Amino acid sequence: MDLRKLKTLIDLVSESNISELEITEAEGKVRIVKGGMAPVASAPVHAAPASAPAAATVAAAVAAPASASTAPEPEPARVVKSPMVGTFYRAASPGAKPFVEVGSTVKAGEPVCIIEAMKIMNEIESDLDGTISRILCENGQAVEFGQPLFELE
């Protein structure tokens, strides 16, 4: 894995809410963990020494803001959660009408948003019937697996 690709992966982890990323390719395996730990790389050996200091710096810089966040509020029982890590979008395209608004009635299987992951737009469907009472994410916000996206009544 070349250094540009490794730098891109480090930037992806540092700019998102994910805490760990592991990639396995023919050339080797890379694991990046947020929280002060440097990535562990195996084969090719020449990539690990050059990337470890940069990753440690990025991980240390990201660790401070993460610890300053407040405790999460208790999660309501009826929420639509993110099935993946990615970027949350309320509409199919920048100028399009959002899939749902506060007060919209949704049925299970109906699309409620899009999550972009690795340049692929994934339409996310509600797994519950109900009325949207609150939208918990901003357009363009990075989301984690299992993060609540919408509250339903």
N, CA and C atoms as an extended XYZ file, in Angstrom:
459
Properties=species:S:1:pos:R:3:atomname:S:1:resname:S:1:resid:I:1 pbc="F F F"
N         0.863       -1.173        0.000 N   MET     1
C         0.000        0.000        0.000 CA  MET     1
C         0.905        1.230        0.000 C   MET     1
N         0.635        2.153       -0.908 N   ASP     2
C         1.506        3.325       -0.992 CA  ASP     2
C         1.148        4.346        0.091 C   ASP     2
N         2.036        5.290        0.321 N   LEU     3
C         1.871        6.265        1.387 CA  LEU     3
C         0.680        7.194        1.161 C   LEU     3
N         0.388        7.532       -0.099 N   ARG     4
C        -0.769        8.398       -0.374 CA  ARG     4
C        -2.059        7.719        0.071 C   ARG     4
N        -2.168        6.444       -0.234 N   LYS     5
C        -3.368        5.691        0.146 CA  LYS     5
C        -3.473        5.593        1.671 C   LYS     5
N        -2.345        5.349        2.323 N   LEU     6
C        -2.316        5.251        3.775 CA  LEU     6
C        -2.695        6.586        4.410 C   LEU     6
N        -2.183        7.684        3.876 N   LYS     7
C        -2.511        9.023        4.374 CA  LYS     7
C        -4.005        9.286        4.215 C   LYS     7
N        -4.580        8.885        3.071 N   THR     8
C        -6.013        9.060        2.837 CA  THR     8
C        -6.818        8.291        3.883 C   THR     8
N        -6.410        7.073        4.199 N   LEU     9
C        -7.105        6.272        5.212 CA  LEU     9
C        -7.005        6.916        6.594 C   LEU     9
N        -5.832        7.438        6.924 N   ILE    10
C        -5.646        8.107        8.217 CA  ILE    10
C        -6.552        9.325        8.297 C   ILE    10
N        -6.612       10.102        7.215 N   ASP    11
C        -7.479       11.283        7.184 CA  ASP    11
C        -8.947       10.882        7.330 C   ASP    11
N        -9.353        9.797        6.672 N   LEU    12
C       -10.724        9.307        6.762 CA  LEU    12
C       -11.095        8.992        8.210 C   LEU    12
N       -10.206        8.284        8.914 N   VAL    13
C       -10.464        7.928       10.309 CA  VAL    13
C       -10.496        9.182       11.175 C   VAL    13
N        -9.558       10.105       10.964 N   SER    14
C        -9.493       11.289       11.813 CA  SER    14
C       -10.684       12.218       11.617 C   SER    14
N       -11.250       12.284       10.411 N   GLU    15
C       -12.362       13.195       10.128 CA  GLU    15
C       -13.731       12.580       10.406 C   GLU    15
N       -13.774       11.301       10.722 N   SER    16
C       -15.061       10.653       10.951 CA  SER    16
C       -15.202       10.273       12.424 C   SER    16
N       -16.344        9.708       12.751 N   ASN    17
C       -16.601        9.283       14.121 CA  ASN    17
C       -16.197        7.836       14.363 C   ASN    17
N       -15.614        7.178       13.358 N   ILE    18
C       -15.213        5.792       13.563 CA  ILE    18
C       -13.971        5.753       14.441 C   ILE    18
N       -13.804        4.681       15.187 N   SER    19
C       -12.659        4.578       16.082 CA  SER    19
C       -11.618        3.588       15.583 C   SER    19
N       -11.979        2.764       14.613 N   GLU    20
C       -11.044        1.754       14.140 CA  GLU    20
C       -11.339        1.409       12.684 C   GLU    20
N       -10.264        1.199       11.907 N   LEU    21
C       -10.393        0.820       10.503 CA  LEU    21
C        -9.330       -0.216       10.193 C   LEU    21
N        -9.727       -1.309        9.575 N   GLU    22
C        -8.776       -2.350        9.192 CA  GLU    22
C        -8.991       -2.692        7.724 C   GLU    22
N        -7.903       -2.649        6.940 N   ILE    23
C        -7.951       -2.929        5.502 CA  ILE    23
C        -6.922       -4.020        5.208 C   ILE    23
N        -7.359       -5.035        4.461 N   THR    24
C        -6.453       -6.096        4.040 CA  THR    24
C        -6.412       -6.119        2.520 C   THR    24
N        -5.218       -6.034        1.969 N   GLU    25
C        -5.011       -6.098        0.533 CA  GLU    25
C        -3.925       -7.122        0.248 C   GLU    25
N        -3.664       -7.351       -1.029 N   ALA    26
C        -2.655       -8.331       -1.415 CA  ALA    26
C        -1.277       -7.946       -0.884 C   ALA    26
N        -0.996       -6.618       -0.825 N   GLU    27
C         0.319       -6.164       -0.371 CA  GLU    27
C         0.489       -6.242        1.142 C   GLU    27
N        -0.581       -6.327        1.893 N   GLY    28
C        -0.467       -6.374        3.340 CA  GLY    28
C        -1.747       -5.966        4.028 C   GLY    28
N        -1.619       -5.650        5.299 N   LYS    29
C        -2.772       -5.343        6.135 CA  LYS    29
C        -2.463       -4.067        6.913 C   LYS    29
N        -3.454       -3.171        7.020 N   VAL    30
C        -3.294       -1.930        7.773 CA  VAL    30
C        -4.444       -1.828        8.746 C   VAL    30
N        -4.127       -1.469        9.988 N   ARG    31
C        -5.148       -1.269       11.009 CA  ARG    31
C        -4.880        0.076       11.652 C   ARG    31
N        -5.876        0.965       11.631 N   ILE    32
C        -5.749        2.296       12.210 CA  ILE    32
C        -6.767        2.391       13.332 C   ILE    32
N        -6.274        2.743       14.530 N   VAL    33
C        -7.129        2.837       15.704 CA  VAL    33
C        -6.982        4.237       16.282 C   VAL    33
N        -8.093        4.931       16.501 N   LYS    34
C        -8.069        6.256       17.121 CA  LYS    34
C        -7.815        6.105       18.600 C   LYS    34
N        -7.159        7.091       19.172 N   GLY    35
C        -6.965        7.079       20.616 CA  GLY    35
C        -5.513        6.934       21.014 C   GLY    35
N        -4.593        7.409       20.195 N   GLY    36
C        -3.188        7.410       20.557 CA  GLY    36
C        -2.396        6.217       20.064 C   GLY    36
N        -3.042        5.237       19.455 N   MET    37
C        -2.307        4.090       18.946 CA  MET    37
C        -2.000        4.300       17.476 C   MET    37
N        -0.776        3.992       17.078 N   ALA    38
C        -0.371        4.121       15.683 CA  ALA    38
C        -0.860        2.914       14.894 C   ALA    38
N        -0.988        3.040       13.562 N   PRO    39
C        -1.426        1.898       12.773 CA  PRO    39
C        -0.389        0.791       12.785 C   PRO    39
N        -0.881       -0.411       12.634 N   VAL    40
C        -0.002       -1.565       12.537 CA  VAL    40
C        -0.035       -2.015       11.090 C   VAL    40
N         1.122       -2.024       10.438 N   ALA    41
C         1.179       -2.410        9.029 CA  ALA    41
C         2.116       -3.592        8.872 C   ALA    41
N         1.725       -4.532        8.024 N   SER    42
C         2.607       -5.644        7.732 CA  SER    42
C         2.715       -5.780        6.230 C   SER    42
N         3.896       -5.987        5.755 N   ALA    43
C         4.225       -6.167        4.334 CA  ALA    43
C         3.514       -5.168        3.444 C   ALA    43
N         4.097       -4.251        2.812 N   PRO    44
C         5.531       -4.069        2.752 CA  PRO    44
C         6.051       -3.366        3.999 C   PRO    44
N         7.213       -3.767        4.422 N   VAL    45
C         7.797       -3.269        5.651 CA  VAL    45
C         8.155       -1.788        5.528 C   VAL    45
N         8.546       -1.318        4.340 N   HIS    46
C         8.978        0.071        4.185 CA  HIS    46
C         7.866        1.082        4.440 C   HIS    46
N         6.596        0.696        4.404 N   ALA    47
C         5.497        1.641        4.611 CA  ALA    47
C         5.254        1.924        6.090 C   ALA    47
N         5.514        0.959        6.974 N   ALA    48
C         5.202        1.136        8.380 CA  ALA    48
C         6.026        2.229        9.055 C   ALA    48
N         7.369        2.268        8.942 N   PRO    49
C         8.116        3.306        9.636 CA  PRO    49
C         7.751        4.710        9.163 C   PRO    49
N         7.515        4.908        7.890 N   ALA    50
C         7.218        6.241        7.371 CA  ALA    50
C         5.840        6.717        7.799 C   ALA    50
N         4.895        5.820        7.991 N   SER    51
C         3.526        6.234        8.276 CA  SER    51
C         3.221        6.311        9.768 C   SER    51
N         3.941        5.595       10.606 N   ALA    52
C         3.627        5.563       12.022 CA  ALA    52
C         3.686        6.932       12.688 C   ALA    52
N         4.706        7.777       12.477 N   PRO    53
C         4.710        9.084       13.130 CA  PRO    53
C         3.529        9.953       12.697 C   PRO    53
N         3.202        9.952       11.426 N   ALA    54
C         2.077       10.768       10.944 CA  ALA    54
C         0.768       10.285       11.560 C   ALA    54
N         0.578        8.989       11.650 N   ALA    55
C        -0.654        8.445       12.213 CA  ALA    55
C        -0.758        8.745       13.695 C   ALA    55
N         0.360        8.667       14.408 N   ALA    56
C         0.343        8.965       15.826 CA  ALA    56
C        -0.034       10.419       16.056 C   ALA    56
N         0.467       11.309       15.225 N   THR    57
C         0.135       12.727       15.339 CA  THR    57
C        -1.345       12.953       15.083 C   THR    57
N        -1.877       12.349       14.027 N   VAL    58
C        -3.292       12.501       13.697 CA  VAL    58
C        -4.145       11.917       14.809 C   VAL    58
N        -3.779       10.733       15.305 N   ALA    59
C        -4.564       10.088       16.353 CA  ALA    59
C        -4.541       10.912       17.627 C   ALA    59
N        -3.388       11.500       17.974 N   ALA    60
C        -3.298       12.323       19.170 CA  ALA    60
C        -4.110       13.595       19.008 C   ALA    60
N        -4.097       14.189       17.825 N   ALA    61
C        -4.845       15.418       17.579 CA  ALA    61
C        -6.347       15.165       17.641 C   ALA    61
N        -6.781       13.983       17.246 N   VAL    62
C        -8.210       13.666       17.229 CA  VAL    62
C        -8.680       13.238       18.612 C   VAL    62
N        -7.805       12.686       19.433 N   ALA    63
C        -8.197       12.176       20.740 CA  ALA    63
C        -8.682       13.281       21.665 C   ALA    63
N        -8.090       14.466       21.620 N   ALA    64
C        -8.473       15.549       22.511 CA  ALA    64
C        -9.918       15.995       22.294 C   ALA    64
N       -10.363       16.306       21.040 N   PRO    65
C       -11.755       16.718       20.878 CA  PRO    65
C       -12.748       15.620       21.242 C   PRO    65
N       -12.406       14.378       21.003 N   ALA    66
C       -13.330       13.279       21.294 CA  ALA    66
C       -13.592       13.181       22.790 C   ALA    66
N       -12.568       13.419       23.622 N   SER    67
C       -12.748       13.308       25.058 CA  SER    67
C       -13.500       14.503       25.618 C   SER    67
N       -13.547       15.626       24.905 N   ALA    68
C       -14.223       16.827       25.382 CA  ALA    68
C       -15.735       16.766       25.158 C   ALA    68
N       -16.223       15.780       24.413 N   SER    69
C       -17.651       15.721       24.116 CA  SER    69
C       -18.442       15.363       25.366 C   SER    69
N       -19.702       15.769       25.389 N   THR    70
C       -20.544       15.510       26.546 CA  THR    70
C       -21.073       14.087       26.498 C   THR    70
N       -21.586       13.647       27.618 N   ALA    71
C       -22.142       12.290       27.684 CA  ALA    71
C       -23.386       12.225       26.811 C   ALA    71
N       -23.576       11.122       26.070 N   PRO    72
C       -24.756       11.017       25.207 CA  PRO    72
C       -26.025       10.928       26.044 C   PRO    72
N       -27.098       11.523       25.516 N   GLU    73
C       -28.371       11.461       26.216 CA  GLU    73
C       -28.983       10.072       26.024 C   GLU    73
N       -29.860        9.646       26.906 N   PRO    74
C       -30.471        8.325       26.770 CA  PRO    74
C       -31.206        8.198       25.431 C   PRO    74
N       -31.082        7.042       24.836 N   GLU    75
C       -31.651        6.807       23.511 CA  GLU    75
C       -33.109        6.377       23.614 C   GLU    75
N       -33.999        7.028       22.850 N   PRO    76
C       -35.400        6.605       22.858 CA  PRO    76
C       -35.539        5.210       22.232 C   PRO    76
N       -36.646        4.563       22.538 N   ALA    77
C       -36.851        3.202       22.058 CA  ALA    77
C       -37.118        3.136       20.557 C   ALA    77
N       -37.711        4.189       19.956 N   ARG    78
C       -38.106        4.142       18.551 CA  ARG    78
C       -37.223        5.065       17.731 C   ARG    78
N       -36.127        4.530       17.229 N   VAL    79
C       -35.217        5.312       16.396 CA  VAL    79
C       -34.836        4.518       15.151 C   VAL    79
N       -34.537        5.242       14.082 N   VAL    80
C       -33.950        4.634       12.890 CA  VAL    80
C       -32.450        4.855       13.042 C   VAL    80
N       -31.686        3.764       13.022 N   LYS    81
C       -30.244        3.839       13.241 CA  LYS    81
C       -29.488        3.652       11.935 C   LYS    81
N       -28.269        4.163       11.919 N   SER    82
C       -27.408        4.017       10.751 CA  SER    82
C       -26.898        2.579       10.656 C   SER    82
N       -27.068        1.935        9.504 N   PRO    83
C       -26.574        0.573        9.351 CA  PRO    83
C       -25.101        0.516        8.952 C   PRO    83
N       -24.450        1.700        8.814 N   MET    84
C       -23.058        1.723        8.351 CA  MET    84
C       -22.391        3.034        8.740 C   MET    84
N       -21.094        3.082        8.562 N   VAL    85
C       -20.307        4.294        8.745 CA  VAL    85
C       -20.313        5.042        7.422 C   VAL    85
N       -20.477        6.350        7.468 N   GLY    86
C       -20.453        7.128        6.234 CA  GLY    86
C       -20.883        8.555        6.463 C   GLY    86
N       -21.327        9.210        5.399 N   THR    87
C       -21.781       10.595        5.453 CA  THR    87
C       -23.282       10.636        5.208 C   THR    87
N       -24.004       11.289        6.110 N   PHE    88
C       -25.464       11.359        6.093 CA  PHE    88
C       -25.939       12.464        5.150 C   PHE    88
N       -26.909       12.130        4.305 N   TYR    89
C       -27.555       13.121        3.436 CA  TYR    89
C       -29.063       12.926        3.522 C   TYR    89
N       -29.806       14.035        3.656 N   ARG    90
C       -31.256       13.970        3.771 CA  ARG    90
C       -31.943       13.804        2.433 C   ARG    90
N       -31.264       14.166        1.316 N   ALA    91
C       -31.884       14.122       -0.012 CA  ALA    91
C       -30.998       13.331       -0.971 C   ALA    91
N       -31.584       12.945       -2.110 N   ALA    92
C       -30.855       12.145       -3.099 CA  ALA    92
C       -29.797       12.956       -3.838 C   ALA    92
N       -29.973       14.276       -3.933 N   SER    93
C       -28.986       15.147       -4.583 CA  SER    93
C       -29.027       16.507       -3.894 C   SER    93
N       -28.001       17.345       -4.090 N   PRO    94
C       -27.932       18.610       -3.365 CA  PRO    94
C       -29.170       19.511       -3.493 C   PRO    94
N       -29.807       19.589       -4.647 N   GLY    95
C       -30.964       20.462       -4.808 CA  GLY    95
C       -32.298       19.781       -4.616 C   GLY    95
N       -32.301       18.494       -4.360 N   ALA    96
C       -33.549       17.723       -4.278 CA  ALA    96
C       -34.254       17.913       -2.932 C   ALA    96
N       -35.531       17.580       -2.925 N   LYS    97
C       -36.355       17.622       -1.718 CA  LYS    97
C       -35.899       16.492       -0.773 C   LYS    97
N       -35.796       16.767        0.546 N   PRO    98
C       -35.411       15.715        1.494 CA  PRO    98
C       -36.405       14.543        1.465 C   PRO    98
N       -35.915       13.352        1.758 N   PHE    99
C       -36.776       12.171        1.805 CA  PHE    99
C       -37.883       12.350        2.837 C   PHE    99
N       -37.517       12.835        4.045 N   VAL   100
C       -38.497       13.024        5.116 CA  VAL   100
C       -38.219       14.340        5.841 C   VAL   100
N       -39.258       14.865        6.459 N   GLU   101
C       -39.185       16.063        7.302 CA  GLU   101
C       -39.801       15.701        8.655 C   GLU   101
N       -39.624       16.568        9.643 N   VAL   102
C       -40.298       16.364       10.924 CA  VAL   102
C       -41.796       16.390       10.649 C   VAL   102
N       -42.507       15.384       11.134 N   GLY   103
C       -43.941       15.270       10.898 CA  GLY   103
C       -44.294       14.306        9.775 C   GLY   103
N       -43.307       13.891        8.977 N   SER   104
C       -43.566       12.940        7.891 CA  SER   104
C       -43.911       11.566        8.463 C   SER   104
N       -44.865       10.904        7.840 N   THR   105
C       -45.220        9.539        8.219 CA  THR   105
C       -44.433        8.583        7.345 C   THR   105
N       -43.765        7.615        7.982 N   VAL   106
C       -42.974        6.635        7.234 CA  VAL   106
C       -43.454        5.229        7.567 C   VAL   106
N       -43.279        4.362        6.616 N   LYS   107
C       -43.584        2.941        6.800 CA  LYS   107
C       -42.284        2.163        6.694 C   LYS   107
N       -42.237        0.995        7.298 N   ALA   108
C       -41.055        0.145        7.219 CA  ALA   108
C       -40.737       -0.128        5.749 C   ALA   108
N       -39.479        0.042        5.379 N   GLY   109
C       -39.051       -0.185        4.003 CA  GLY   109
C       -39.025        1.073        3.155 C   GLY   109
N       -39.533        2.177        3.675 N   GLU   110
C       -39.550        3.446        2.945 CA  GLU   110
C       -38.209        4.169        3.134 C   GLU   110
N       -37.614        4.713        2.054 N   PRO   111
C       -36.323        5.411        2.204 CA  PRO   111
C       -36.471        6.683        3.039 C   PRO   111
N       -35.477        6.908        3.939 N   VAL   112
C       -35.501        8.084        4.807 CA  VAL   112
C       -34.283        8.987        4.619 C   VAL   112
N       -33.188        8.435        4.059 N   CYS   113
C       -31.981        9.225        3.849 CA  CYS   113
C       -31.003        8.436        2.974 C   CYS   113
N       -29.852        9.042        2.753 N   ILE   114
C       -28.767        8.373        2.027 CA  ILE   114
C       -27.519        8.458        2.891 C   ILE   114
N       -26.751        7.385        2.918 N   ILE   115
C       -25.445        7.409        3.573 CA  ILE   115
C       -24.404        7.062        2.516 C   ILE   115
N       -23.469        7.978        2.333 N   GLU   116
C       -22.378        7.758        1.383 CA  GLU   116
C       -21.239        7.064        2.112 C   GLU   116
N       -20.813        5.945        1.563 N   ALA   117
C       -19.692        5.199        2.128 CA  ALA   117
C       -18.799        4.766        0.977 C   ALA   117
N       -17.561        5.202        1.013 N   MET   118
C       -16.565        4.860       -0.017 CA  MET   118
C       -17.077        5.229       -1.415 C   MET   118
N       -17.628        6.429       -1.549 N   LYS   119
C       -18.117        6.990       -2.817 CA  LYS   119
C       -19.340        6.260       -3.375 C   LYS   119
N       -19.994        5.457       -2.548 N   ILE   120
C       -21.220        4.762       -2.962 CA  ILE   120
C       -22.373        5.329       -2.146 C   ILE   120
N       -23.440        5.732       -2.846 N   MET   121
C       -24.619        6.286       -2.186 CA  MET   121
C       -25.568        5.139       -1.825 C   MET   121
N       -25.801        4.948       -0.530 N   ASN   122
C       -26.645        3.866       -0.028 CA  ASN   122
C       -27.945        4.442        0.498 C   ASN   122
N       -29.067        4.070       -0.116 N   GLU   123
C       -30.377        4.528        0.327 CA  GLU   123
C       -30.743        3.756        1.596 C   GLU   123
N       -31.043        4.488        2.663 N   ILE   124
C       -31.365        3.872        3.948 CA  ILE   124
C       -32.877        3.882        4.133 C   ILE   124
N       -33.417        2.721        4.464 N   GLU   125
C       -34.859        2.562        4.641 CA  GLU   125
C       -35.194        2.456        6.121 C   GLU   125
N       -36.368        2.948        6.472 N   SER   126
C       -36.840        2.847        7.845 CA  SER   126
C       -37.167        1.382        8.142 C   SER   126
N       -36.849        0.958        9.343 N   ASP   127
C       -37.214       -0.404        9.743 CA  ASP   127
C       -38.444       -0.390       10.652 C   ASP   127
N       -39.021        0.809       10.844 N   LEU   128
C       -40.199        0.968       11.696 CA  LEU   128
C       -41.260        1.799       10.993 C   LEU   128
N       -42.523        1.635       11.412 N   ASP   129
C       -43.604        2.527       10.987 CA  ASP   129
C       -43.715        3.624       12.031 C   ASP   129
N       -44.054        4.829       11.596 N   GLY   130
C       -44.249        5.908       12.555 CA  GLY   130
C       -44.165        7.270       11.913 C   GLY   130
N       -44.121        8.281       12.767 N   THR   131
C       -44.020        9.672       12.328 CA  THR   131
C       -42.689       10.233       12.812 C   THR   131
N       -41.960       10.896       11.919 N   ILE   132
C       -40.663       11.481       12.279 CA  ILE   132
C       -40.905       12.604       13.286 C   ILE   132
N       -40.345       12.467       14.491 N   SER   133
C       -40.514       13.503       15.509 CA  SER   133
C       -39.258       14.359       15.639 C   SER   133
N       -38.118       13.811       15.219 N   ARG   134
C       -36.865       14.565       15.322 CA  ARG   134
C       -35.848       13.996       14.349 C   ARG   134
N       -35.103       14.883       13.683 N   ILE   135
C       -33.997       14.479       12.806 CA  ILE   135
C       -32.725       14.729       13.598 C   ILE   135
N       -31.951       13.678       13.840 N   LEU   136
C       -30.824       13.745       14.768 CA  LEU   136
C       -29.482       14.045       14.114 C   LEU   136
N       -29.424       14.135       12.783 N   CYS   137
C       -28.163       14.380       12.086 CA  CYS   137
C       -28.307       15.567       11.148 C   CYS   137
N       -27.204       16.252       10.929 N   GLU   138
C       -27.159       17.351        9.979 CA  GLU   138
C       -26.750       16.816        8.613 C   GLU   138
N       -27.202       17.470        7.572 N   ASN   139
C       -26.827       17.095        6.211 CA  ASN   139
C       -25.304       17.207        6.062 C   ASN   139
N       -24.672       16.154        5.550 N   GLY   140
C       -23.221       16.150        5.360 CA  GLY   140
C       -22.442       15.707        6.582 C   GLY   140
N       -23.108       15.322        7.647 N   GLN   141
C       -22.451       14.896        8.882 CA  GLN   141
C       -21.965       13.454        8.778 C   GLN   141
N       -20.785       13.174        9.333 N   ALA   142
C       -20.285       11.806        9.406 CA  ALA   142
C       -21.065       11.055       10.477 C   ALA   142
N       -21.471        9.823       10.159 N   VAL   143
C       -22.222        9.007       11.111 CA  VAL   143
C       -21.527        7.670       11.313 C   VAL   143
N       -21.768        7.080       12.476 N   GLU   144
C       -21.190        5.787       12.822 CA  GLU   144
C       -22.228        4.685       12.667 C   GLU   144
N       -21.758        3.463       12.672 N   PHE   145
C       -22.657        2.310       12.684 CA  PHE   145
C       -23.483        2.350       13.966 C   PHE   145
N       -24.792        2.191       13.842 N   GLY   146
C       -25.678        2.141       15.007 CA  GLY   146
C       -26.064        3.507       15.562 C   GLY   146
N       -25.561        4.592       14.977 N   GLN   147
C       -25.898        5.929       15.464 CA  GLN   147
C       -27.348        6.257       15.116 C   GLN   147
N       -28.134        6.776       16.069 N   PRO   148
C       -29.516        7.152       15.778 CA  PRO   148
C       -29.567        8.288       14.753 C   PRO   148
N       -30.423        8.152       13.744 N   LEU   149
C       -30.586        9.148       12.697 CA  LEU   149
C       -31.894        9.922       12.843 C   LEU   149
N       -32.980        9.191       13.177 N   PHE   150
C       -34.314        9.790       13.288 CA  PHE   150
C       -35.011        9.209       14.512 C   PHE   150
N       -35.811       10.044       15.187 N   GLU   151
C       -36.701        9.578       16.252 CA  GLU   151
C       -38.096        9.465       15.647 C   GLU   151
N       -38.798        8.408       16.019 N   LEU   152
C       -40.169        8.187       15.537 CA  LEU   152
C       -41.132        8.191       16.714 C   LEU   152
N       -42.348        8.667       16.434 N   GLU   153
C       -43.437        8.605       17.426 CA  GLU   153
C       -44.295        7.411       17.131 C   GLU   153
